[in-house]
Structures are given as structure tokens and as C-alpha cells.
Amino acid sequence: MSKRERHFAIRKIIMAGGVGSQEELRRRLAKEGCKVTQATLSRDLKDLGVSWTSGPTGGHYSLPASAEAPGLRPLLGAGIVDILSNESLILVRTLPGAAGTVAEFVDSQRMPDLMGTVAGDNTVLVIPRSVRKIAALEKALKEKLIRG
């Protein structure tokens, strides 16, 4: 797993909430197929600007608010929270305010299997030309948006 993919997985897990320790985060990353040392995880958290916040029921990790407005290329990796699909559509979840930029980038790629996108504030609906092309289009989106 590349550093960019690992950062994507870390953001995804933290955005889902409830991560109170590096060890817990490391175990959840391992469940997603990313085995990482504590030292590497510490560096990743620092690189991502992740902070630990205490609360009434304990502490948890959170992403910085400044991660919501980076430039275009970093946004594509940093702004993506998740990419999901079902039998007919693909959904790209982003940080708040990032969906429009992500949708514009996806549309500009002129992918042959893509009919178009619809963006909200933090969600992009990706419409494939054919439901038979969902898996290929989802893979292409992950390549362009996460691995860049």
C-alpha cells in the first residue's frame, strides 16, 4: 500500500470516528490490509495534521479543519473520504465543500466509461455509461483520485 493510499485509509477511519489511540488506529488499518509500524503511523498522523482531542467519554483523533481547502492536486488525495459503489452508481464522499472541485476534476478527465457527475457539498454522484462498467470506472476513479 502506497503512502497516499495509507493516508486515504487513515482519513477514512478517522472520519468514521471513535479512534482513541494509535494502537486502535493501527489495528483498524490492519483490517483494511495496511500493516504499519507505530513509528510510520506517528509520522503519517503528523503529515496529515491529525490532532487528539479529549472529550467527556475519552479522547479521539480528528482531522484539521484546514484540510478542507487545499489546492486542486492535494485536494484530490486529501479531500476524498471514501469511494463506494452499488450495482448502478458510484459515490465519492469528500470533506465538506470539496465535492464540486472533485466532480469538476472527474468530468475533465473525459473517461470513456463516465456519463457525468452530480456534486453536492460533500458527495459526488458518478454516473457510469453502463452498469457493466461500474467496477472498471470505480478502479479508474481510485487511481486518479487517491493514487494520483
Secondary structure, 3 states (H helix, E strand, C coil): CCHHHHHHHHHHHHHHCCCCCHHHHHHHHHHCCCCCCHHHHHHHHHHHCCEEEEECCEEEEECCHHHHCCCHHHHHHHCEEEEEECCCCEEEEECCCCHHHHHHHHHHCCCCCEEEEEECCCEEEEEECCHHHHHHHHHHHHHHHHHC
